[in-house]
Amino acid sequence: MAAGLTPRSLSLMPREHGAYAQLGIALAMALAFVPHELRAWGQALAAVLAFLASEPTLVVLGRRGGESKRGGAARARRRLGGYLLVLVLLLPWVWAGSGVRQFLSLLPALAFGTGLLRLFLVRREHSLAGELLAAAAFSFAGLPVMAVGGLDPSRALLPILGLAALNGLGTALIRSILTSRKRMAGWPRLLPVLLGLALAVGAGIGSLSWPLILAPLPLTLLSLWAWGAPAQTTQLRRLGWLLTLATALGALALVLGRGAQPLA
């Protein structure tokens, strides 16, 4: 065993750094719709715990082979058991008295998350399908938060779909940059620009409020900037922070669009 690399020192935190931003923005947006509902905060905590449980689950299932060989699996089981215990105590209170429509709000995130776990087990989580599933799962994690907070799921669905589109747009942007780093044609960087413009035009045609039309524009502008930017490691790190900011601004626009009047 390498010096300093003991089972206790191995991190059991999720390794996919972009997932922290996607989930955090989704939950923050959802709570902004129902900020005074304690059950909504409880469901947000449950979503965070489920996310944190993903890494020890992968260790227990043997997906992180290195940790298991070094004895980290035992610690992962204890960590996973702690998360599950808190969830078992928390969820009955969160969902007490909820109706069928509220429970149905859980299904999209569970379906996308299950599909993502399957890709993890076959080591395809970094494929296009895996990254899009992750973007969808983290976006839809906000839907049950709004549902248990008292917002009708049919009203909650529009901002969630908008956020999922923003996260999909960001995924397309990052993948296009990584593709061009492999000395392939740089034209795929144009795809996020076209997607962002399509979202804005579609929002206008649908007679939605002006904040909803503005929601995709930060990512579209970022895509235009990244289109001509050199694909370097330091540039990608900066792009990741800018992508988080652009997505957060888009999510804020979705929240503001709740009370704004339609354009037509």
N, C-alpha and C positions, 0 to 999 in steps of 0.2 A: 504494500500500500504506500502510495506516495506520501511524503511528509506533509502533514497538515490536512490530509484528505481522509478524514475519519467519517464514519456513518453519522455522527452527531453534527459534523460541520457541513454536510451536504444539504443544500437547500431543497425544500419541498414546496417552494413557491412555483406557480406556473411560469414557464419559460417564454411564452409567446408574448412579448412586451406590447405589441399593438393591441392585444386583447384587453389589457387594462384600460386603455383609452376608450375602446369601443364599448365595453361594458359600463365603465364609469359615466360616459356621456349619456348612454341609454337610460341608466338609472336616474341620473341627475335630471334629465328631461322629463322622465315620468313623474318624479317627485315634484317637479315644478308645476305640474297639472293638479296635484292633490297634496299640497305641502303640509296640511294640518291633520292628515289622517295617519294615526299611529300604525294602523295595520299595513298601510302602504310602505312605511318605513321598515316594518317587520319583514315584508315580502322582499324589499330591496336587500335587507341583510341576508335573507335566505338565498337570494341570487348570488350574493358575494360569497357566501359559504360554499355554495355548490361549485362556484368557479374555483375557489381555493382547494376544494376537494379533488379537483381534476388531476393535479400532479401526483398526490399520494395514490390515487386510484390507478394511474398509469404505472407507478412503481409496483404496486401490489399485483397488477395483471402481467407484470414482466415486460412492459413496453419500455421502461427505462432500465435496461439490463445492467448497466454499470452500477447503479445504486443497489440493486438486488444482490449482486455479487459481493459488494462491500458491506453487506449487512444492513443497508438502509431500509430494506423491506419491512423489518420489524417496527422501525420508527414510523414508517409510512402507514402501517396498519393502525398504530396508536393515534396518529394524527387524523387519519380518516375516521376512526371510531369517534374521536372527539367532535369532529364536524357533524357526523351523522346524529350524535346524541343531541347537539344543540338544535339541529333541524327537526328532530322528532319532538322536542319540547316546544319549538317555536311555531311550527306550521299549524298545529291544531288551533292555536289562538288566532293566527293570521286569517285562517279560512273559516273560522266559526261563523255560521249563519250565511255563508255565501251561497248563491244560486248556481244553476247549471251554466249560465252564460259566463259567470266569473270563472268557474272551473275550466270551461272550454278555452279561456284565454291562456291557459298554461300549455295547451297542446302544441302551438307552433314552436315555441322555444324548446320544448322537450323533443319534438320531432327533429328539429335541426341539430340539437345537441347530440342526440343519439346517432344521427348520421355522421357527425363530426367524430364522435368516439370510435365508430367503426373504421373511419379513415386513419385515426391515430393507431389503431391496432395493426393495420397493414402498412404503416409508415407512409401514408399518402396525405398527411394533414397539410403539407405545404404545396399540394397541387392546387390548381385553380378551383376545382370543386371544393377542396377542403377550406380554402380561404374564404370562398363565397358562403359556404355553410357556416363558418365561424362568424362572418359579418352578419348573417341573418339571425343566428342564434343569439348573439349579444344584443342586437337591435330589438328582437322580440322579447327579450328578458324584461323590457319595460312595460309590456302589455299587461301582464298580471298585476304589476305594481299599481297601474292606473285602475285596473278593474276592481281590486280589493279596496282601493281608495274611494270607490263610489262612482267613478266615471264609466259611463256606458261603454262596453267594449267596441261597439260600432263607431263611436266617436273617437275612441282611443286608437283605432286601427289606422286612420289617416296619418297622424304624425309618426307612428311606428313604421309604416310603409315608407314615409319620406326619409326617416333616418336610415332604414335599411338600404334605400337607394343611395344615400350619401355614403354609407360605408362600402357599398358595392362600387361606387365611383372611386373612392379612395383605394380600394383593392386593385381596381383596374389601373390606376395611376402608378402604384408601387410596382405592380408586375410589369408594366410597360417599361419602367425605368430599369428594372432588373433584366428584362429581355434585351434592352439596348446595351447593357453592360457586357453582355455576352457577344458583342460585336455583330448583332443582328440589326436589321433595319430599324431606324428610329421612329418610323411612322406610327407604331402602335401607341406612342405617347399622345397622338391626336385623339384616340378613342375616348379618353375621359372628357376631353373638351366637347366632343360631339354629344356624349351622354349628358353632360351638364347642360348644354344648350337645349337638348331635347327635353330635359326635365323642366327647364324654365319656360319653354314654349308650351309644353303640355299643361303646366300650371296656369298659364295665361289663357289658353283655350278653354280650360275647365272653369274659368271665372272664379278663381280662388282669390283669397286676400293677398295683398302685396307682400307680406312677410313670407308667405309660402312660395311665391315666385322668386324671392330673393334667396331662399334657402340654399339652392345648389350653386349660387354664383361664387361664393368664396372658393369652393373646390374647383370650379371651372377656371377661375383666374389663376389659382395655384397650378392647375394643369398647363395653362398657357405659359406660365413662367418656367415650369419644369421641362416643357417641350424643347426649349432651346438651351437648357442648362446642362453642363457636363455631368455625366453619370459617374461620380466619384464617391468613395465611402463616406467622406466627410459631408458631401452634398446630400447623400441619402439620410444621414443622421439629422441634418437640418430639415430635410423634407419631411421626415417623420414628425418632428415637432410642429412644423407648419401645417401638416395634414391634420394633426390633432386639433390645432387652433381653428382651421377652416371647418372641420366637422362640428366643433363646438358652436361656432357662429351659426352654422346651418341649423343645428338643433335649437339654438336660441330663437332663430327666426320661426321655426315650427311652433315653439311655445307662444311667441307673440302673435302668430297667426290665428290662435284660438279666439282672440277677442276682436280682431280686426274685421272690418266690413269687406265683403266681396267686391271685386272691381266692377262686376256687372250683375 
